[in-house]
Amino acid sequence: MAWAQATPEAFYIRVHNAPQGAIEVSSGDTWIQIGVVIYPIDKVNQKGFTASQWISPGMVAATAVNAVHIKVSEPQTIFSILPMDFLKVPAGYNSYLSPDSSIYTSIPAGNSIFGGEYSPFVGNEVTIGGSKLTRPLAAGDIFDIRVARPVKWPRSIVFENKFGGAVTVKYPGGDEEVVAEVLRPVQGIGRFAGTRFINPGRIRANHPGVIDISTAVGDKVGGFQIIPNKHAQSPEMLSARVLTQWMVVGPTKVSGQSPEGLEPLFKGFLKPQYDPEAIFAPNWQEKMLRQYVVEVKMEGEEGWKPMPIFSLSADEELPPEANKALIKVKEIRILFPLN
């Protein structure tokens, strides 16, 4: 399938890079303020996270409950937008963080643009003055993120959790396509820092080299990652070659192309989108249908089940049982929002 397809406009995010600058969203002619900038920036990080090399400048390079990263130039020059939780870095935090090249906001982690209803997709266009943002921000700059999704929208993506397993995109009406192959199944749970901000069975982050899934509850951490094969060979991913907390996926024999930064796994289709308060809203049914859900199917069983819960303190040693927490999972399914 040709994944490059027209994308309908969903909404815009607008950020005013100034102290108390407005952070707004719009799906029409009206802008709604959702937060403010606490600390603006005039710097970028020229040594951003490794997987940012697989996305083009002027695009969202990562979308997560704990950050949004924007790429401005090659090969890995980025800046970040952070939730208010990072005015003081959480204890035990070991994920990518560049304090001097980050816009700090009043928006809490796991909400709004950080994994809530206004979160962007990897690859969404970032503009300033109508042109792609390909330079460091200056004081007072206003930039927009155009959040759009593909026209042909999947119902689910299913990962067979075994060596040589198929990764299959399924569509309403019964169409499906194998888009990748499982080179190494996941068996364990790790202490991925951002999972403390999202409930189990939810997407924590997506970028050109990862799908991060949470298994944690409360202020604990826990989860696993799905990564493409070339990124698995990156120097900082040494653990992924020897530990069990990562599923590694590669190209199908037909495509032959490593999936870093490509639709539908590592660009354009997946993002954290979850609202724990949705069930209490007057339009709760509509809100619940807008969320991604990650389920599992266990060995010897046919039905889908909620994601197993496995939580850890951020600073504790990984217990031996964590390395086999998912060993009986035979399939993993990401259900897409229905509206």
N, C-alpha and C positions, 0 to 999 in steps of 0.2 A: 504493500500500500504506500502511496505517496502521502507522507504525513504533513507536508507543507500544504496547508489548506487555508482558505479564508476564515477569519475569526470574527465573530460578531462582537461588537463592543458591549461590554458589561457595565463598567464604571471606571471613573478616574480617581486616583489618589493624588492630592496636591500637597506639597510640603514647602513651607516658607522657612528658609534657612536663616533664621534670626531668633534672638531670645524672645520667648513668648510668641514666636511665629505660629500661625494657625496650621494645623494639619486637617485637611478637609477631604470629603469624598463627594462625588456627583455622578448620577446616572442620567442626567438631563441638563436643564438650565440652572438648577438650584444646587448650591454647595452647602453641605452640612459639616459643621466643625465637629471633629471627633477627638481632638487633643491639641496640645501645643508642643513646640520645641522648647526644651529646657536649656540645652547647650547646643548651639550650631557648630559647624566645622568649616575649615578652609584648607583641610589636608586630605590626602588619600594615602592608602597603604599600597606601595608598589610591589609588595610581596604578600598578596592576599592568599587565601586558601588555595591549595593545589588545583582543585577541580574547577576553579574560576577560569582556567585557561581554555575550557571547553564551551564557553559562551561568548558571544560577541559583545563588544563595547556598546554602551547605551541600552543595556538590558538588565533586568533583574537576574542576578547570579545565584541567589538563594532565597528561599522563603521558609520561614520557621516561626515557631511560637516564641522564640527568644531573639530573633533578629531578622532583618531584611538586608541583604547585601546587594549593592549596585556596582556593576563593572563599568569603568569609564575608558580604559585603554588596555592594549595588549602589553605583556601577556597575562598579567594577573593583578592589574591595578584596580582597586575597589575602594568603596567607602561603605559604611554600615549605618543602619537606622536601628536603634535599640529601644526596648521598653524601659519604663521607669525602674524596674527591678535592678537594673545594672548601674544605677547611681552608686550602689555599693555592690560589688561583685559577690554573688552567692558563694558560700563556702563550698570548697571542693569542685569548683567550676573548672573544667578542663577542655572546653570546646573553643573554637576559634573566637578570638576577641582582640580588637585593636582600638584601645580607648581613645587615642589621639585622632583617629579618623572615623569617629562615630558621632552621629546625631543622637542625642539623648532626648527622649520624649516623655510625656506625661501618661502615655498609654501603658497599662499593665501587660505583662507577658501573657500569652494565651488568649488575647482579646483583639478585636478589631483587625488592624493590619497584621498583627502578630498571631495568626492562627484562628482568627475569628471570621466574621462574615465578609470582611474587607481585605482579606489576605490576597496578595498577588500570586501569579504563577511564574515559575522560572521561564525566562525568555520574553516576558512582557516588556514592551518598549518604554524607555524612560527618556523624557524630552525636557528641554528647557528653551523657551521662546520658539517652540514649534520644531526644533531640530533635536536630533539625538544628543543626549548628554554624554560628551566624550572628553570632559575636562574636569579638574577639581572645582568644587563649589566655591563661590565667593560669598562674602557677607551679604545678606539680603536676596540672594538668588531664590527663585521659585521654580520648582521642577514638578513634573507630572509623571505618574505611572499609569499607563493605559492598561487596565486589567481586562483581558479578553480570553475566551476559551475556544477550542476547536468546534467547528460546526457539527462534525460527526462525533457524537459524545458516547463513550462506552458505558455499559452497565457495570462491568467489572474487569479486573485483571486477576488472573489466577496463576499462582506459582506452584508447580509441582516440586515439593521439597525433597529432591533426590538428585543424585548425579545424573546428568543428562535430561533432567525434567524440563517440560515445556513451560514457557511463560506465554499465556494466552490472553489476548484482549477479546472480550465478549461484548456484543452490541445488542440492543433491543431488537427483537425480530429473529434472533438466532445466528446472525453473522458472527464469525470469529476469525482470529488470525494469530498464529504463533509469531511472536516478535523477538524472542530471545530464548536462550538455553541456560539452564542452571548448571554451572560448572562446579559449584560446591554448595551443598545444602547448609542451612542454618540449624544449629542444635542447641545453642546456649543464649544466655542473657548477659548483657554488659551494663556498665555504669555510664551510659551516655547522658551528659550533663543536662541537656535541655529537656529531657523527659519528665523532669519534676514539674513542668508547667502544663502538662497535658495528661488526660486520663488514658487508661489502657485501651488498646484496640483502636488507636487514633494515629494519624500521621503527625510526627513531630516536626519533620523537615524534609524538604526536597531541594536538591541542587544538582548540577551536572554530573555528580559522582555519587549520589546517595539518595536512598529512600529510608528514612529513619522512623521506626515504629515503636510506640511506647507500650510497656507492660506495667507501668508504675502507677501507684495511687498516693494521694497525700503529698507531702513534701519530700517524697522519696524519688529515687531514680531507678531506671530499669528499662531495657529495650533491646532491639536488635536492628541491624542495618542490612539493606540490600545494595550492593555496589557493583559497578561494571568491572570487567576483567582488567582493563588497562589501568584504571585507578587503583585496583588491588595491588598493582606492582609499584605504586608510589612509595617513596622512602618512609613517609609517616604512617603508611598502612601496613607496616611489617606485622603487626599483631593479627591483621586479617588473614595472613597466610598460615598462621599457626594456631589461632584460637577459634572458638566455635560460634562467636556472636555475630558473624557476618555470613550472609548468602552472597555468593559471587555469581553474576550472570554474564553471559557473553553472547556473541552474535549467533544467529541461526546459520546452518550450513548454506542456506540460500543467500542471505544478506552478506555474510562475511565481514560486516562492519561492527567494530566494537561500539557499544551503545552510549559511551560518554557524551553527555550534552545533547542527546537525541530524543525525540518523541518516540513512544509515549511514556517511557519510564523516567527519563531524566531531563525533561523539558516539556512545559506546556499543558500537561494533563493532571498532575498531582500537586496537592498543596495541603498544609494543615488547615482544616476548616471545621471547627467544632465550637459549640456554645453549650457549656454545661447548664446554663439557665434556660435553654430553649424550651424545656418541658413545662416551664411555668408561664410562658408567654401566651397571650390570647390566641395567637396564630401558631400554636406550638406544632401542629402537624406540618405546616409549611416549613417551619424552621428546622424541624427534625429531618425532613427530606433533603435539606441543603448540605448535609454533612457526609463526610467520608467515614466509612467503618471498615475495620480490618478484622477478619474472622479466620478461624482455623478449622481444619478437618483432621481428626486424629486417626491413627492407625486402628484398623478394625471397626471403624465407625463410618457411616455414610452421611450423616447430617453435619451441617456447619455449626460451630460453637463460638461463643465469645472468646476473645483473646485471653489466654491464661494470665493471671496476675502474678507478677514477680517483682518485688520492690526491694531496694537497698538504700542504705544511707550513703550519701555522696562520698564520704571519706572512709568507708569501711572496706576491708579487703574483699575481693570477690570470693564468695564461698564455693566450695567444690560443686555443690548441687546446681549452681548457676550455669555451669558449663554443659549441663544436659537437660536444662529446663524445658527445651522444645524438641527433645530427641524423638518424641512420638508424634510430632506434627507432620502429616503427610502432604497437606496442601495449605496454602495461605491465599486468602482472597481479599482484595481491596474492592469494596463496593463504592461506586461513585454516587454523588448527589443526583437526585431524580429531577431537580428543577434548578 
